[in-house]
C-alpha cells in the first residue's frame, strides 16, 4: 500500500507547551475524514525536525487532498502552523 511521509520542523524559538493533537485530514469523493497522527508535538524543540510515516491503505484515490491540522487538547482550539500559506489546516498535497 501507499504511505505518506510528513516532516515537521520547528523553525521557531520555542516548543509548544500545551498538549495538542495532530490529524491528517483527507478530502475525497467520500467526504472529509480525519486520521490521528501519533506525535507529541511538545517534544519538537527549536531547530529540530520529526519524520512521521503514515500508512494510507484504502485512502488513496485520484483527487484526494491531504491536510494537516493541529488542535490544543484543553479547549479544542486550532493551532496555526507558521507556514505562509497555512490557515487552519496546512495543505500537504493532492493525488492527481
Beta strands, then each sheet from edge to edge (+ up, - down):
strand 1: 3-9
strand 2: 20-28
strand 3: 31-37
strand 4: 49-55
strand 5: 65-72
strand 6: 90-94
sheet 1: 1+ 4-
sheet 2: 3+ 2- 5+ 6-
end
